[in-house]
């Protein structure tokens, strides 16, 4: 436990250690909530407990309660490199796999069974079961001491029973005879089964579940990456105006009231107010607004946004934890901690299954002894009961379906983060779509050229593109890129940028002006009736208008907009086909949002929202009883992605959005969202079918084993058959295909 504990009272966050499944989180949560004045939520994925407390409950009381439940708790601290749990788990998996392969080959291929092969198998399998399976045995012991049963209990019991019976058969039965061959057969054997060993089952189950535990640990380590990515988005250092000059200092040393300089291309260090200079600020990463915002003296700016134009001098108004970026980080953290706990299906049923199997095994042993069946026969029947209940297929049910489903998803550009995600896809009925970068391209492009009567549209674009090519403004870059498609642009002389208005320069002997219509008016060039009507129509459609003129006359208008992706309309139709109600959510203005929504076929639009408002919209929909999926790609979407029941992040977006989402759509094609929901639902259905048949095999065979109709070899064969079925059923997911275009 950390010595740097927060003050008692209020909310506190604890780092929890020792959890191995969702039922562990539920047990800790129940133990903490028994304390007076405590309301706790334990998140298994992030290994954190968020505790609200009143009265005299201290941090030490909370830690003690967690430790009484058999786990560890401490105040979170920065993780050291030597605390990474993956390397030791990876070593345990690799060593176990290397030792297990020859054991399985010797058991399944009688032709390879040389003299004393069974003793070699024992020597190879023992370290796998004892050392490789130590995490399962340790967790099973912890659960046993607290009267609970989980998957770890089943794994420990199953592998332990198979190993102990094998040692018994080798030592006291005929299995230890030199030259003995153990053919792989489903035929029932007479006698007490003392000639059969099950080392391959014990080692194989241990190794496979270690592989699943390793994959799970890797996924859990990424759970906190969203918050780290968000905090790393801001500037690292800043040029502060002090003592009559500029000093480059770390951003942590910036105080409220300090003046600092932001050059073109730099991130604004903190929230503040512009005191000198004018520029265009790209705030799309934080606000979702696709069009850069023109700022000048007196305008407010937000930390982590990018200065896309001229030099700015800004006075800091908020620093550190008070900035908008820090507030967004807190939103993501709270949303992650507030996610509903989803226990794994296998853990839910194993809590009932384990005591039933244990009770049946004890009853079987007692009944055989009381009825005079003999010690060997009684032990053989009892071991058969435990082995038939060994969770080989149960352990395979979820990971094999996930392995195949996620592998197929990766081929289609869909990344599923874990089994908890799948249950959400089944219940989702509403999908909230971010506009910028999700439904639209997120890039400004030229969409139309309107020339004045008698002017050539191509010449209007060429001259405007030439003078705009010297500017770094995103709208200017869009115009220049469109003009350059027709060939090299002419040179510009006397280039000049007027902050917040536009640019001017001489091209081919013409004094060209390009920018806001007001810039032409100030030069005495008025828009014609045709151009004025086109400007009004364009602005009503949410487009940015660039007026172009030269030699004192208005020559045309260029319409620039964030264009809709060509696949977005089809994607919306597919989402509707899955029974989902689409909602367009954006920080852009209402006219832009309505134009985009009409184009792609969405009726429900929420526009002009801040990142905090996006979270509120998601929560409002949830309060109405809807199960909400959120699709986004920007930093401004991260908190909403984490708050939604299902977060789908476009892989073409920011790292923070990708990490906050539950599903990642690598291609950036919105149609993949529909495929992701379909694949997730199909994978969940496969997992449920696997779990049903895994238990069906075992439960059907349990009475046979108890009545002595199955010796341990047959029990092992039945267990193997259930595993084959589960794997074969999971492999059907490889045939999943996206909907035809």
QUIWO-V964833 format. One record per backbone hydrogen bond with DSSP energy under -1.0 kcal/mol. NH is the residue of the N-H (numbers start at 0). CO is the residue of the C=O. Records with the same first field share a line. If there is no record, write none. Layout:
NH = CO, CO
This chain:
4 = 2
9 = 52
11 = 50
13 = 48
14 = 73
15 = 46
16 = 71
23 = 20
24 = 20
25 = 21
26 = 22
27 = 23
28 = 24
29 = 25
30 = 26
31 = 27
32 = 28
34 = 31
37 = 34
38 = 51
40 = 49
42 = 47
46 = 42
47 = 42
48 = 13
49 = 40
50 = 11
51 = 38
53 = 36
61 = 57
62 = 58
63 = 59
64 = 60
65 = 61
66 = 62
67 = 63
69 = 66
70 = 65
71 = 16
73 = 14
82 = 79
83 = 80
88 = 84
89 = 85
90 = 86
91 = 87
92 = 88
93 = 89
94 = 90
95 = 91
96 = 92
97 = 93
98 = 94
99 = 95
100 = 96
103 = 99
104 = 100
105 = 101
106 = 102
107 = 103
108 = 104
111 = 108
112 = 109
113 = 111
116 = 113
119 = 115
120 = 116
121 = 117
122 = 118
123 = 119
124 = 120
125 = 121
128 = 124
129 = 125
130 = 126
131 = 126
132 = 127
133 = 130
136 = 132
137 = 133
138 = 134
139 = 135
140 = 136
141 = 137
142 = 138
143 = 139
144 = 140
146 = 143
147 = 142
153 = 149
154 = 150
155 = 151
156 = 152
157 = 153
158 = 154
159 = 155
160 = 156
161 = 157
162 = 158
163 = 159
164 = 160
165 = 161
166 = 162
167 = 163
168 = 164
169 = 165
170 = 166
171 = 167
174 = 193
176 = 173
179 = 176
195 = 192
201 = 197
202 = 198
203 = 199
204 = 200
205 = 201
206 = 202
207 = 203
208 = 204
209 = 205
210 = 206
211 = 207
212 = 208
213 = 209
214 = 210
215 = 211
216 = 212
217 = 213
218 = 214
219 = 215
220 = 216
222 = 219
224 = 221
227 = 223
228 = 224
229 = 225
230 = 226
231 = 227
232 = 229
237 = 248
239 = 246
240 = 258
241 = 244
244 = 241
246 = 239
248 = 237
250 = 235
252 = 249
253 = 250
256 = 315
257 = 254
259 = 313
260 = 238
261 = 311
264 = 306
265 = 262
267 = 304
271 = 300
272 = 314
273 = 298
274 = 312
275 = 312
278 = 294
280 = 292
281 = 305
285 = 282
286 = 282
292 = 280
294 = 278
297 = 273
298 = 295
300 = 271
303 = 267
304 = 301
305 = 281
306 = 265
307 = 279
311 = 261
312 = 275
313 = 259
314 = 272
315 = 257
316 = 270
317 = 270
321 = 318
322 = 319
326 = 322
327 = 323
328 = 324
329 = 325
330 = 326
331 = 327
332 = 328
333 = 329
334 = 330
335 = 331
336 = 332
337 = 333
338 = 335
347 = 343
348 = 344
349 = 345
350 = 346
351 = 348
352 = 348
353 = 349
355 = 351
356 = 352
357 = 353
358 = 354
359 = 355
360 = 356
361 = 357
362 = 358
363 = 359
364 = 360
365 = 361
366 = 362
367 = 363
368 = 364
369 = 365
370 = 366
371 = 368
372 = 367
377 = 373
378 = 374
379 = 375
380 = 376
381 = 377
382 = 378
383 = 379
384 = 380
385 = 381
386 = 382
387 = 383
388 = 384
389 = 386
391 = 389
394 = 390
395 = 391
396 = 392
399 = 395
401 = 397
402 = 398
403 = 399
404 = 400
405 = 401
406 = 402
407 = 403
408 = 404
409 = 405
410 = 406
411 = 407
412 = 409
413 = 408
414 = 663
416 = 661
420 = 417
424 = 420
425 = 421
427 = 423
428 = 626
429 = 626
430 = 580
431 = 628
432 = 582
433 = 630
434 = 584
437 = 434
438 = 434
439 = 434
440 = 562
444 = 560
446 = 558
447 = 558
449 = 556
451 = 554
454 = 451
459 = 455
460 = 456
461 = 457
462 = 458
463 = 459
464 = 460
465 = 461
466 = 462
467 = 463
468 = 464
470 = 467
476 = 472
477 = 473
478 = 474
479 = 475
480 = 476
481 = 477
482 = 478
483 = 479
485 = 482
486 = 483
492 = 505
495 = 503
497 = 501
500 = 497
501 = 497
502 = 513
503 = 495
504 = 511
505 = 492
506 = 509
509 = 506
511 = 504, 509
512 = 548
513 = 502
514 = 546
515 = 500
518 = 515
520 = 516
521 = 517
523 = 520
524 = 519
531 = 527
532 = 528
533 = 529
534 = 530
535 = 531
536 = 532
537 = 533
538 = 534
539 = 535
540 = 536
541 = 538
542 = 537
543 = 559
545 = 557
546 = 514
547 = 555
548 = 512
549 = 552
552 = 549
554 = 547
555 = 547
556 = 449
557 = 545
558 = 447
559 = 543
560 = 444
562 = 560
564 = 438
567 = 564
570 = 566
571 = 567
572 = 568
573 = 569
574 = 570
575 = 571
576 = 572
578 = 575
579 = 574
580 = 428
582 = 430
583 = 603
584 = 432
585 = 605
592 = 588
593 = 589
594 = 590
595 = 591
596 = 592
597 = 593
598 = 594
599 = 595
600 = 596
601 = 596
605 = 583
607 = 587
608 = 585
613 = 609
614 = 610
615 = 611
616 = 612
617 = 613
618 = 614
619 = 615
620 = 616
621 = 617
622 = 618
623 = 619
624 = 621
625 = 620
628 = 429
629 = 645
630 = 431
631 = 647
635 = 284
636 = 633
637 = 634
640 = 636
641 = 637
642 = 638
643 = 639
644 = 627
645 = 627
647 = 629
648 = 662
649 = 631
650 = 664
652 = 649
653 = 632
657 = 653
658 = 654
659 = 655
660 = 656
661 = 646
662 = 646
663 = 414
664 = 648
665 = 412
667 = 664
671 = 668
672 = 669
674 = 670
675 = 671
676 = 672
677 = 673
678 = 674
679 = 675
680 = 676
681 = 677
682 = 678
683 = 679
684 = 680
685 = 681
686 = 682
687 = 683
688 = 684
689 = 685
690 = 686
691 = 687
692 = 688
693 = 689
694 = 690
695 = 691
696 = 692
697 = 693
698 = 694
699 = 695
700 = 696
701 = 697
704 = 700
705 = 701
706 = 702
707 = 704
708 = 703
714 = 710
715 = 711
716 = 712
717 = 713
718 = 714
719 = 715
720 = 716
721 = 717
722 = 718
723 = 719
724 = 720
725 = 721
726 = 722
727 = 723
728 = 724
729 = 725
730 = 726
732 = 729
733 = 730
734 = 731
735 = 732
